[in-house]
């Protein structure tokens, strides 16, 4: 199996605000300790949705390029988790 396609994926450096990362880690830790696994998944999905779409929309569009179905698949699979 050839992994040449991995070399074609553009390298994008994303910066996440520290306070958001701390909030994310604290929320996930609390939910895991309380054994609320579904809330962990929902929290993870919502944070990555926010970071991916609202903070870095231009970088996301540039990295996806001509594959607009990727954002549709992301939302659909996220809703499937919920």
Secondary structure, 3 states (H helix, E strand, C coil): CCCHHHHHCCCCCCCCCHHHHHHHHHHHHHHHHCCCHHHHHHHHHHHHHHHHHHHCHHHHHHHHCCCCHHHHHHHHHHHHHC
